[in-house]
Amino acid sequence: MSGKKTNPNRIHRTEADCKREYLRGIGDGVRLSRVIMLTVLLDKFNARDYIMDVWKQVEKLSIECKEGRVSVFDLERVLLEEYDIECK
């Protein structure tokens, strides 16, 4: 065993490694947000009857955002202007 430890701040990483971890972090955040949202809808608002319709619409809107037909910034603006909900 070597007595010398590697400084984790000095570990060489490629740009691909950094991008992969960044995308994984975004994916984890999105997944956790969806779990929280669906749990609240089911537990607090008794959405059992229409939760699959909500989920299908979330998936549809996610695809539209990914394809560039809808902007997340536009969705945030609509939430703020029409519903007075600020997303931070």
N, C-alpha and C positions, 0 to 999 in steps of 0.2 A: 504494500500500500504506500502510496505517495503521500507525504505529509503536506504537500502543496495542494491547496484547493483552487478551483477555477472561479474567478470572479464572474457572477452571472451577468454583470453588465458588460463584460468583455467577450461574451460568446458571439462568435461570428454567425450572422444569419443572412440569408439571401433575401432579396426583395420579394421573391415568391413566397418565402416563409412568412414574412411580415404581412403580405396581402392575404394569404390563406388564414392567418390568425385574425386579421381584421374582419374578414368576411364571416368567419366562424362566430366572432363576437356579435356581429350584427344579426346573424341567424339565431343565436341564442337569445338575444334581446327581443327579437320579433316573436319567437316561440313562447317565451315567458309572458310577454304582453298578451298574446292570444289566450294563453291558459288563464291568466288573471281575468281578462275580459269575459271569457265564456263562463268562468266560475261565478263571477258577480251576476251575470245575466241569469244563470240557472238558480243560484241560491237566493238572491235578493229580489229578483224580479219575476220569478216563476216562469222563465222563458222556455220551459220544456217543450211546449207545443210548437214553437216556431224557431227553435235554436238552429235547426238544420238550414232553414231559409236564411237566417242571419249569416251562418257560416258560408253558405254558397255565395252570398253577396260580398262577403269579405274576400273570399278567394277571387271572385270576378274582378273586384276593384284592385286587388293586389296585382293581378295579371295586367290590367290596364295601366297601372303605374309602371310596372316593369317594362311594358312595351312603349311607354312614353305618350300614351293617349291622354293620361291624366297626370297632373303634377301633385305631389304631396303638399307642396306649398299652397296650391290652389285649394286643396281640401282643408288645410289649416285656416286659410282665409275665410272660406265659407263657414266653417265652424265658429269662427270668431264673429263674423258679421251677422250671420243669420241666427245663431244659437247662443251667442255670447259665451262660448267655451274657448278658453285659451289653452293651447297645447304647449307646454314647456318641457 
